[in-house]
């Protein structure tokens, strides 16, 4: 699992590669929270290179989402593979989190 971040204006774009499961979810959560703790209130989470998300990974995502919401920030996920979309949809996350088809769409949401 690999996490990289770039900045585009006021939006922090975090790209995750690999699996988000019981072995990696704490690292993913810590990496995302580190950006929030440094002042990021607008996050785009690019999941184009994520191949698997377990329930532990979903929990980590939810924790980060709640933290952003408590700070009145914005967070959007983008470029989910069909298998990852299915996991988000089956868990109900597509109705409580913002999921965009493209990175540009997620950026537009977070900048708005």
N, C-alpha and C positions, 0 to 999 in steps of 0.2 A: 504494500500500500504506500502511495506517495501523495503528498499534499503540497501544492504550490500556490502561491498567491501573487496577484498583480493588482495594481490600482488603476482605475479609470475614473478620474475626477473624484467624486465623493464616494464612489462605489468600490468596495474590495471584492475582487473576483477570485474565488478559491476553486481550483481544479483538483479533483480527487481521482486517483488512478487505483485500480485493483479492486479488492473486496472490502466491504465494510461489514465485518462480522464480529464475533465475540473476541477474536484476537486483535482486531484493529479499531474497534469502535471507540475505545477510550482515547486512543491517539487522535482519531478524527475529531472527536468532541473537544479534546484539549486544544487542538490546532485552531478550530473555529472559535472557541471561547477566548483564546489568546488574542485573536483579532478584535473581538468585541471588547475585551478588557483594555486594549490599546486605543479604544475610542471608535472603532468601526460600528456604524449604525445601519449601514446599507451593504448587504452581502448578496452576491450572486454565487451560488454553488453549482459549478459545472460538473455534471456527472457523466459526461460523454465516455469516459474511460473507466467507469465503474462497471464491473462484471457481475457483482452479486451484492445484495443487501439482506442481512438477517434481521430478525426482530430486535436484536441488540443494537444493530446499526440504526434501525428506525427510532429506537429510544433515544439514541444520541442526537439524531436529527431533531426530534421533538424537543429535547432539552434546549438545544441551541435556538430553535424557533421561539420557544417561550421566553428565553432571555432577550432576544431581539425585540419581541413584542412588548416586554416590560419596559424597555428603553424607548418605546415608540419609534422603533426603527423599521426597516423593511428587509425582507429576505425572499429571494426567489431561487428555485432550482431550475436548471435548464439542461437540454440535450440528453434526456434520459433515453437509454436503450429500451426497446420494447419490453424486455424481461424486467427491467427496473421499473418502468412505468406500471407494469402489471402488479408488482409488489406494492408500489405506492397506492395504486387504485384499490387493490384488494384490502389494504389496511385502512382505507378511508383517508389517507393523507392528501389525496388530490382535492378533497373538499375542505381541508383545513390549512393547507399550505399552498403557496403560489408556485405552480409548475408551468414553465414556459417551454415552448418547442425549441426556441433558439436563444443563443446568448444575447443577441440584440434585443429580443423581447424581454428577457429578464432584466437587462440593463435599463430599458425604458421604464419598466415597472418600478425599479428601485430608485431611479432618478426622479420619477413623478411625484 
